[in-house]
Amino acid sequence: MQIILIIIFILLLSLGYGSISFAPWVPTRKKDLERIFKLANLQAGETFYELGCGNGRVSNFISKKTDNKVIGLEIALPMIFVCKIRQWFSKNKNLSFKYKNLFRQDLSKANVIYLFGMPKPIKNRLTEKLEKELKPGTRVISYVFPITNWKPKIVDKPSKDDVTIYVYQK
């Protein structure tokens, strides 16, 4: 019984850490997946990263629509477990999920980055990392929240009922 409680505690702790460090798990709405794919405008040979991929919904969707390399990064153990199951069922060799802290992952190989992060961690930690690591031309798609001090190339909000999706280009 104590082992089960310890496992549950560790799983909850990892979820909590992910929520505090970047964002709580809030799944991307299914109706927004096609919008995100179109806004990513992936070209042949480009690599797509999803930062804090949660259950892997976006990465999985993108990988089904393209032959591009798709990488999801997640720090919460329960969520990465769900992602790995999705990866296994998809049998897509271009889709991978990594149990990683996004702030410690080298993002220099990314051509497109998708994220849902809270404004404070984006402003205080992520912006500087992106500015240092991303190569010119890299596109960054931010779901719901803008990236402070960056000018979006596209602000996508088709109707008042839709969430805003911001697209930036380095």
Summary of the structure (lengths in Angstrom):
residues: 170
radius of gyration: 15.8
end to end distance: 51.5
largest distance: 53.6
contacts: 532
relative contact order: 0.16
helix: 42%
strand: 19%
